[in-house]
Amino acid sequence: MRPAVHPVGRLLGQVWVWPALVMLAVGGYRLGTPDLWRDEIATWTVATRSPGDLFRLLQHIDASNGAYYVLMHGWTAVFGDSTIALRTPSVLAMAGAAALVSLTAQRLFGNRVAAVGAGLLLAVPSEISRYAQEARSYALVTCAIAAASLFLLRALDRPSWRRWAPYCLAMALGGAGHLISFSTVAGQVALVALHLWRTRSAVEWRLLWQYPLAVVVAALPVLPVVLLGSRQSDRQLGWIPTPSPEDLTYFGEVLFGSEDVFHAFLPLALLALLLPGRRIQAWQLLLLAVLPVVAVWLVSWSGETSYFLGRYLLFTVPAWAALAGGGAGAVYGAVTGLARRLGRAPRGAAAVAGLLAAGLLAVPAVKALPEQQSVRYVGSHNRSVEPFKAAAREITAGYRAGDGMAAPLGVQAWAMAWPGVSYYLPSDVRPYPVFVARSAEDAEDLSPAPCPQPEACLGEVSRIWLIVLGDTEDPLGTMPPDQAQVLRTRYGVPDRVTPLGGLTLALLDRDV
């Protein structure tokens, strides 16, 4: 009779546990080091509003992120709005995605090496780490679509509504988190088709109506987001360029954050596709990884609005990780199988095969180390340099009660300078809002509304902290002319000008 295994031992023996723990460690490492960038500032400024203000804003902008903002509203109410608190849900979600990838690989390849390797490989690409450390919806969407893939496989094995229900829920969560994630249906259709071809069972043909119906059920809760988001698409997505064929060719490097890392994944994927064993399952994963990207590219290339952006398609990386893990598992199976045929010692063959598989898995991890480091410095989340914290530090050091602050609004509100600097200001440093007609909450927008007549919104402050975009020695020269003229008349030239590397901070004092 075998001795009873301690519950902790049983837990640690599960294929998903170590990948989840590794992803937690990778995602949590220096979690609070990179400054919040403008998209994360948007999360903060929306999530910390009252429910009424939040839902009123979604009528005008960012409806596609509405479900995530509602989630973060509840989260910040409990855990606060520090940088670490804002990013922790993403770390947890990506750890969940790693666990789900392991379970998916185990189900497809029936191999512990493939399962554990797949989950560990998800932690390798720097883009996964970066968005595991970002207060945006991409990690939660990646987790939801990874869950949908696993639940789809379970439903295909034994179709029943008890198995379709989790799939519908996961797809609805993914679609509500980011509409583009529904493009995964393009890969799922191919996966279902290959399943039908492999099984060739008359019973399985009921999938021809069950799967489409499940997709429709999953899409129903997302329809309000679709309707609101379609009206906001020009403002939200107008900056994304129409992709070229070359963009599609090199998109793997964008997804993985590095040409070297993507090319290190490819040999493992090819091994899964070519070595005997579970090749159809490997092709299912390949199509699940590739077809959503192709579908979004086609829509973006041929339509008026482009959706072709790396972070929008991050949810396809788990399929790549599962496929690459399958390659390591296929090598392990091929070596141990050959050893059995040659009559070699099973334990020795397993050890050699394990070392070989571990070596193959280590190659992408080594290739990714430089990029993993690069996503953890102070400004690494900024696509353009946005030194909000530096500006707030300068203002705090020289602040006097009654000071005012002016920051880019109107056509320059995309930079999120006003809420970005405000986030880093201490609670007792609250400058008077110069040139502001309505607060962001009253304007039902991400940033305050600018005053149409600057002089009427100047206030009676004796000093103004002026923030402008870019590094310049003439901050008034970069402002809207009507605002600049008011400041020149009332305050003259700035008393102090400090370029901060992306923003310039100036102090205007009419008493000097």
N, C-alpha and C positions, 0 to 999 in steps of 0.2 A: 504493500500500500504506500503510495507516494505521500510524503509529508505535505501538509497544507501550506499553500503559498500565502504569505502575508499580503493583504490588500494593496499595500504600497508597491510590493514587488510585482503584483499583477498589473498595476497601473503603469509602472515603468516599463513593463514588457510589451505594452501596446505600441503599435508602429507609429501612431500619431503623436505620442507624448514628446519624444525628444525633438522632432522637428518644430513642434509648437514652442517648446522651451528655448530652442536655439533662436527662433524668430523673435521671441520676446526679448532675448538678450541682445540680438542684433538691432532690433527696433528701439529698444530702450537705451542703448549706449549713446550717451551725449544727447539725450532727447531734448533737453532744454537749451542746447548750445546755439543752434542756428536761430537767428532772429525771425520773428514772424514776418512773412512777406504779405503783399497786399491782398492776396486771396484769403490767407488765413485771418487777416484783419477783418475782412468781410464776414467771415464766420463769427468772429467775436462780436462785431457790432450788431449783427442780426440776432444771434443766439441769446444775447444778454438783454434784449428788449422784452417788454411785456408781451404776452400772447397776442393781444389786440394789435399792437404796433407791428409785431412780426407778420401776422397774416395780412395786414394792410400793405406792407411792403411787397409781399409776394404777388399782389395784384399788379404790380408795376415792373418788378425786376426779380431775377433769380428764382423764379418758380421751379425751375428744373432742379434746384438744390433745396427745395422747400422741406422735403421729408428729413433731410440731414439737419437742417436748421432746427426743426422741431425736436429732433433727438438731442441735439446739442443744447437746446434751451433747457431741457430737463436735466441733462448731465451737468451743466454749469451751475444750475440751481443747487445741486447737491455737492459738487466737488470744486466749485469755484472756476475762475477764468484765468488762472496762471497759464504760462506757456505749456508747462508739463500737463496740466489738467486738460487743456484744449486738445493736446495731441494724443493723450492716452487712449481714447477710443480707437484711433487708427492703429496703434500698436497692437491692441487686443484683437482687432479685426484681422490684421495681417497674420497674427499668430493662429487665429482660427482658420484662415485660408491655408496655412501650411499644414495644419492637421487634416483638413479636408482633402488636400492634394495627396497626402499619404494614403488616406482611405480610398481615394479614387484609384490610385496606382495599384494598391493591393487588390481592389476588386477587378481591375482589368488584367493585371499580370499575375496575380496569385503568388506573389514573391515578396518576402520581407525586405530583401535588398532593394528591389524596385520601389517599394512603398516608403521605406525610410529615406532612401536616396532622393526620391522625388520631393518629399517634404523639406529636406535639407537644402536642396537646390533652389527652392523658392526664395530662400534667404540670401542667395548669392547676388542677383542683379542689383546694382546700385539704385535703379529706379524704384524697385520694390522697397528698399530701405528708406529711400527719400520720402515716399508717400506713406510709409508706415510711421513717419515722423512729421506728418503734415496734418493740420486741422482742416481737412477737406474730406469729401465723401469718397475719394477714390479707393482707399483701403477697404471701407465697408462694402463698396460695390464689388470689389475683387473677391471678398469673402462670400458675398451673396451669390455671385455667379459660380464660384467654386462649389458652393453648397448645391446650387441648382444642377450642376453637372453630375455630382454624386447622386442626388435624388433621382435624376433622370435615369441613370444606370440602374438604380434599384427598381424603378418602375418598369424598365424594360425587361428585367429579369422575371418579375411577377407582377404584371399590370393589375392594379386595383386602385380604387379611389383613395384608399388609405395611404398608398404610396405616391399617388399623383399630388395629393394635397401639399406635402412639404415642398415639392417641386414648384407648385404654383406660388406658394408663399415666398420662396427664395427668389423666384423670378420677379415677383411684384416688388420685393424690397430692392432688388438690383435696379429695376426700371425706375422706381420712385427716387432712388439715390442718384441715378444718372441715366437719362433716356437712351443714350448710345449703347448702353450695355445690352439692350434688347437685340442688338445685331448678333448676339451670340446664337440666336435662333438659326442663323445661316449655317453655323457649324453643327448645331444640334440636329438639323434636318439630315445632314450628311451622316452624322453618327447613327441616327435611327435607321437610315437607309442601309448602312453597312450591317447593322444588327439584323435587320430583316433578311438581308442576303446571306449572312452567316448562319442563321438559325433555320431558315426555309421551313418554318412551321406555320401551318394553316391557322393555328391559334393566335400567332403573333400578328396576323394581319389586322386584328382589331386595333392595333397601334395606329393604323392609318387614319382612324377617326379620334382615338383617345388623345394622341399627342397634340394634334391641332386644337382640339377642344381645351386641353390643359393650357396651351399658350394663350388662347382667347381669355380664359378665366384669369390667368395671371395678368393679362394686359388691362382688364377692366378697371382695377384700382388706380392704374397709371394714367388713364384717360384724362382726368382733370389736369395733371401735370403736362400732358401733351398739348392740351388746348391752351393753357396759359403760356407754356414755353414757346409755342409756335408764334404767338403774338409778340414775344420778347426776343426772338431769335436774332433780329438785325442788331439790336443793341448788345446782346450777349456774345454773338459769334461773328459779327461782321469783320473782326480783325484777323480771322484765320484765313490764310491764303488758299486759293484753289490748288489742290495737290497735282503734281506732275507724275508721269510714270516713274521717274527716277525716285521720287519720294516713296513710292510703293516698294521699289526694289531694295531700298536701304532702310525700310521701316523697322526691321528687326534690331538694328543697331540703336535706333531711338528707343524702342521698348526696353531694351536691356541696359541702356545707358552707356554702352561701350561696344565697339566693333569686336574687340578681342573676346569679350565675354559671350557675345552672341555666337561667334565662330567656335567657341569652346563648347557651347551647347549642341551645335549641329552634329558633330561626330557621334555623340551619345544618342541623339535622335535617329540618326541613320542606322546605328546598331540595332535599335528597337524595331526599325522598319524592315531591316534586311535579315537579321538572325532568325532562325526558326523558333517557333514558340507561339507568341501572341501577336503576329504581324497585323492581323485585321484590327485588333484593339489599338495597336500603335497608329494605324492609319486613321482610326476614329479620332484619336487625340490630335493628330496633325491637322485634320480638317477642322476640328474644334478650335484650334489655335489660329489657323490661317484664314478661313473663310469669313469670319466677322471683319477682319481687317480689310479684305478685298471688297466686301460689301460696302463698308463705310467709305472706302476710297472711291468706288464707283459712284455712289450717291453724291459725294463731295465733288468729284471731277465733272459730273454731268449736270449737277444742279446749281442753284443760285447761292446756296449756303454751304460752307465747308465745315465738316465735323472731324476732319482728319488731323488728330493731334495725339501725341504719344500717351499722355495721361488719360485721355478719354478711352483708350483701348488697353489700359493696363490689365483689365480683367482677363485678357487672353494669355498672360504669362503663366498662370497655373497650369494650363494645358501643356505648354512647353516644358514646364518642370516635371510634370507627370510623364511626358514622353521621354525626356532625358533620363529620368529615373528608371523607366522601362528599359532603356539601353543598358544601364549598369546591371539591371536584373538579368537581362538577356545574356550578357557576358558571363555573369555568375552561373547561370543555368547551363550555358554551353561548356564552360570549363569543367564543372562538376559532372555533367553528362558524359563528356569525353573521358574523364577519369574513371567513371564506372565501367565504361566499355573496355577500357584498358586494364581494368582490375586493380586500379590503384586504391590506396587507403582512403576511405571516404572523408575522414577528418582532415587529413593532409590536403586533399584536393579542395575541400571546402575552405580551408585556411588560405590556400593560394588564390582561389577564386575570389575570396573576400578581399584580400589585399589588392588584387587587380581591380576589382570594382571600386574599392576605396580610392585607389590611385586615379581612376578615371573621373570620379566625382570631385577629387581635389583640384583637378586642373581648372575648371571654371572658377572655383573659389579663389585660387591664387591669382588668376587673371583679374578678378574683381577687386582685389585689395586696394589698388590706387583709387578707383572710383568710390569705393566704400568710404575711404578717408575724405574724399573731396566733397561728399554730401553732408559733412558734419562740422564744417567751420562756420563762423558766425554768419556770413552772408550767403551761405550755400543754397538757401531756398529761394533767393531772389533771382528771378530771370533778368531783371534789371536792378541795379543797385538802389536800395531804398533804405537809407540809414535812419529809420524812424527812432531807434533807441538812442543814437548819437545826438540827434536833434533834441529829443526830450531831456537828455542828460545836460546839454548846454543850457536849455531853458530853465531847468530845475536849479542849476547852480547859480544863475543870475536873477532868478525870479523875485519880483516884488509884488506885494498885494496890489491889485488894481491894474496889473499889466494886461495888455491885449495880445491876441495872436491872429495872424492872417496866414492862410495856406491856400494852395491851388484848389479851386472849385470849378463848377461849370464844365467846360470842355476838357479841363485837366483833372476832373474828379476821379478819372480812372486810376490815377496814381495812388488814391486812398491816403494821401498825405495827412489830411486832417484827422481822420480816425486813427491812422497809424501812429502819429506822434502822440495823440491823446491817450492811446492804450498804455504807453510807457511813462506817462506823467504820473507822479504820485497823487494820491487823492486830495492832498491839500494844495496842489498846484493846478489851478483852473483859470487860465487866462480868459479875458472877455473875448467872445467870438467876433472879430472884426470882419466886415463885409459879408456877414451872414444874415440872410432874411429870415430863414426858418431852420431849426435844428434838423438833423437827419431824420429823427423820429417824426417830427411834424411834416417834413417834406415827403415822408414815406419812401425814402431812398437810402442808399448806402452812405452818402455824404451830405452835409448841410447844403441848403439851397443858397446860391449867391444872391446878394442884394442887387436889384436892377439899377439903383442909384447909390453908388458907393458912399458918397458923402453922408447920406442919411443913416448909414449903418456903421459909421466910424466910431461912435461912442465918444466918451470924454476921457479916454485913457491917455496918460502922458507918455507911455512907452508901448511899443508894439514889437513883438517877436514876429518877424516876417520870414516865411518859408517859401522858397521857389524851387522849381525843378531844375536839375542840372547844377554844375559847378560854374559860378560866375562871380566876377568882381563888381558887376553892376546889376544887382537883383531887381531894382526898379525897372530896368530896361527889358526884363523878361516878363513883366506883368501885363495884364490888360491895360491899355492906355488910360482908361478913365480912372481905374484904381491907382495907377502910378501917379497920375496928376494930382489926385487928392492927397496922397502921401507926401509928394514933393512940396505942395503948398503948405501943408500943416506941419510937416516934420523935417523937411529938407533932406539932406543926404544921410544915409545910414551912419550910425555911430560906430558900428562894428559889423564886419562881414566875415562869415566863416564858411567856406566850402567844406562839405562833409563827404564828398565822394558820391554824388547822385542827387543830393539836395544841397541847397545853400541856405544858411540861417543868417539873418541880419537883424540887428537891433536898431530901431528908430526911437529917438528920444527928443521930444520937442523942447525939453528944458536945457538941452546942451547947446 
